[in-house]
Amino acid sequence: MKTIKNIETGEITRVEDKESYQRVGYGWTYVPKSEWKANRKTNVVVSDEPQPKQTKASKKNEKKSGKSK
C-alpha cells in the first residue's frame, strides 16, 4: 500500500502499489502515511445529539442472548 496525494484537489488516499505506480506523475505524488493518518483524525464528526435510549424489547433481547449457555 502507498499513500498518494492529488496535486490539484489535495485529496489523500491509500492505494495498492500497482495503482500508485500508474497515478504518480499524472497529478498525484507520494506523501508520508502520517499525513494520511492526520487527515483521517480531523475528519471525525462528533454529534451533539443524545444517544437514543434502549427500549424494553431490546433489553429483553440482550438478556436472552446472554443466557444462552
C-alpha positions, 0 to 999 in steps of 0.5 A: 500500500502507498499513500498518494496525494492529488496535486490539484484537489489535495485529496489523500488516499491509500492505494495498492502499489500497482495503482500508485505506480500508474497515478504518480506523475499524472497529478498525484505524488507520494506523501508520508502515511502520517499525513494520511493518518492526520487527515483521517483524525480531523475528519471525525464528526462528533454529534451533539445529539443524545444517544437514543435510549434502549427500549424494553424489547431490546433489553429483553433481547440482550438478556436472552442472548446472554443466557444462552449457555 
